[in-house]
Amino acid sequence: MASYGFDTTATTVANDLSSHISGKTIIVTGASPKGLGAGFIEAIVPHKPKLIVLAGRTVSKLEETAKNIHAQDQDVATRVLVLNLSSQRQIHEAAKEVNAYPENIDVLVNNAGVMALPYELSEDGIEMQFAANHIGHFLFTNLIMEKILSSASGGRVVNVGSDGYRLSPVRFYDINFDNGKTYDKWHSYGQSKTANLLFAKSLSSKLGKKGLVSLSLHPGAIMGTSLADHGPDFESLVTMDKAQGHEQGWWEGFPFKSVAQGAATHVRAAFDPSLAQHNGCHLSDCNVLPSEEVRSWGRDEVEAEMLWQKSEEMVNRKFRF
């Protein structure tokens, strides 16, 4: 297998892993056109997955992605799944639909996300970034876990995080920022991304013995996606990084990637069988980061378990497999 790095594209990785993509059933959340999810999908379609389930809030956007898939290869099956990650009620409906599928799920890519929003609560009373970026995926993943574990390959869950987790650990005793009184959009984003890393670690520790591989990843700073196009100014992020003493505060601008480069790590995390030996780890630039390059709050096993219990509390359900 070739050496991978910052400039590696999703197509390159997919070509290397073609035999591991063929025949797979894959769910991708956040599968709208222009995004990283669509970039990931575009790279794997030529390698003949069996079925790609396109999950998201807006049916018309998902149908556009499906149309693009069929323009690449009419033989790759698609299915649209309405999934609103900020609504626990609707997540239950979506999971019920998936659990009725005749197929098992080989790979779930938890790709959807929001970034640096103004303060808002979900319909369940949870700060919106934490609700959409973590709690929604926590609930959806666990509700369909039997489908994933029934995969012939044992199943795989990929959480698309961000190195923005550097901005905050999980605020276990005040997820909602004192009802918005102490809210900061970057602290909020940071805690939700930390949760993505810790959730991957928990899944690997709880279900690795049943064959599940669970990983998190940082795709890089991407321009040209719907998230970036509607995202915040980066000046406030640089200010935050300087205040916290992060090296990013002194960079001469962020090193941006294309969608094709950003989705490369998605492809490796989703299909590379060699990553089973790194279960629960975090990837960046298509490579596993050594533990010393992951901040303590993004890899701590105690905080991972605390988050699992807090998340169960917030969805009013315990998960035992």
Secondary structure in CASP SS format (residue, H / E / C, confidence):
PFRMAT SS
TARGET T0000
AUTHOR 0000-0000-0000
METHOD secondary structure of the structure
MODEL  1
M C 1.00
A C 1.00
S C 1.00
Y C 1.00
G C 1.00
F C 1.00
D C 1.00
T C 1.00
T C 1.00
A H 1.00
T H 1.00
T H 1.00
V H 1.00
A H 1.00
N H 1.00
D H 1.00
L C 1.00
S H 1.00
S H 1.00
H H 1.00
I H 1.00
S C 1.00
G C 1.00
K C 1.00
T E 1.00
I E 1.00
I E 1.00
V E 1.00
T E 1.00
G C 1.00
A C 1.00
S C 1.00
P C 1.00
K C 1.00
G C 1.00
L H 1.00
G H 1.00
A H 1.00
G H 1.00
F H 1.00
I H 1.00
E H 1.00
A H 1.00
I H 1.00
V H 1.00
P H 1.00
H H 1.00
K C 1.00
P C 1.00
K C 1.00
L E 1.00
I E 1.00
V E 1.00
L E 1.00
A E 1.00
G E 1.00
R C 1.00
T C 1.00
V H 1.00
S H 1.00
K H 1.00
L H 1.00
E H 1.00
E H 1.00
T H 1.00
A H 1.00
K H 1.00
N H 1.00
I H 1.00
H H 1.00
A H 1.00
Q H 1.00
D C 1.00
Q C 1.00
D C 1.00
V C 1.00
A E 1.00
T E 1.00
R E 1.00
V E 1.00
L E 1.00
V E 1.00
L C 1.00
N C 1.00
L C 1.00
S C 1.00
S C 1.00
Q H 1.00
R H 1.00
Q H 1.00
I H 1.00
H H 1.00
E H 1.00
A H 1.00
A H 1.00
K H 1.00
E H 1.00
V H 1.00
N H 1.00
A C 1.00
Y C 1.00
P C 1.00
E C 1.00
N C 1.00
I C 1.00
D C 1.00
V E 1.00
L E 1.00
V E 1.00
N E 1.00
N C 1.00
A C 1.00
G C 1.00
V C 1.00
M C 1.00
A C 1.00
L C 1.00
P C 1.00
Y C 1.00
E C 1.00
L E 1.00
S C 1.00
E C 1.00
D C 1.00
G C 1.00
I C 1.00
E E 1.00
M H 1.00
Q H 1.00
F H 1.00
A H 1.00
A H 1.00
N H 1.00
H H 1.00
I H 1.00
G H 1.00
H H 1.00
F H 1.00
L H 1.00
F H 1.00
T H 1.00
N H 1.00
L H 1.00
I C 1.00
M H 1.00
E H 1.00
K H 1.00
I H 1.00
L H 1.00
S C 1.00
S C 1.00
A C 1.00
S C 1.00
G C 1.00
G C 1.00
R E 1.00
V E 1.00
V E 1.00
N E 1.00
V E 1.00
G C 1.00
S C 1.00
D H 1.00
G H 1.00
Y H 1.00
R H 1.00
L H 1.00
S C 1.00
P C 1.00
V C 1.00
R C 1.00
F C 1.00
Y C 1.00
D C 1.00
I C 1.00
N C 1.00
F C 1.00
D H 1.00
N H 1.00
G H 1.00
K C 1.00
T C 1.00
Y C 1.00
D C 1.00
K H 1.00
W H 1.00
H H 1.00
S H 1.00
Y H 1.00
G H 1.00
Q H 1.00
S H 1.00
K H 1.00
T H 1.00
A H 1.00
N H 1.00
L H 1.00
L H 1.00
F H 1.00
A H 1.00
K H 1.00
S H 1.00
L H 1.00
S H 1.00
S H 1.00
K H 1.00
L H 1.00
G H 1.00
K H 1.00
K H 1.00
G C 1.00
L C 1.00
V E 1.00
S E 1.00
L E 1.00
S E 1.00
L E 1.00
H E 1.00
P C 1.00
G C 1.00
A E 1.00
I E 1.00
M C 1.00
G C 1.00
T C 1.00
S H 1.00
L H 1.00
A H 1.00
D H 1.00
H C 1.00
G C 1.00
P C 1.00
D C 1.00
F C 1.00
E H 1.00
S H 1.00
L H 1.00
V H 1.00
T H 1.00
M H 1.00
D H 1.00
K H 1.00
A H 1.00
Q H 1.00
G C 1.00
H C 1.00
E H 1.00
Q H 1.00
G H 1.00
W H 1.00
W C 1.00
E C 1.00
G C 1.00
F C 1.00
P C 1.00
F E 1.00
K E 1.00
S C 1.00
V H 1.00
A H 1.00
Q H 1.00
G H 1.00
A C 1.00
A H 1.00
T H 1.00
H H 1.00
V H 1.00
R H 1.00
A H 1.00
A H 1.00
F H 1.00
D C 1.00
P H 1.00
S H 1.00
L H 1.00
A H 1.00
Q H 1.00
H H 1.00
N C 1.00
G C 1.00
C C 1.00
H E 1.00
L E 1.00
S E 1.00
D C 1.00
C C 1.00
N E 1.00
V E 1.00
L C 1.00
P C 1.00
S H 1.00
E H 1.00
E H 1.00
V C 1.00
R C 1.00
S H 1.00
W H 1.00
G H 1.00
R C 1.00
D C 1.00
E H 1.00
V H 1.00
E H 1.00
A H 1.00
E H 1.00
M H 1.00
L H 1.00
W H 1.00
Q H 1.00
K H 1.00
S H 1.00
E H 1.00
E H 1.00
M H 1.00
V H 1.00
N C 1.00
R C 1.00
K C 1.00
F C 1.00
R C 1.00
F C 1.00
END
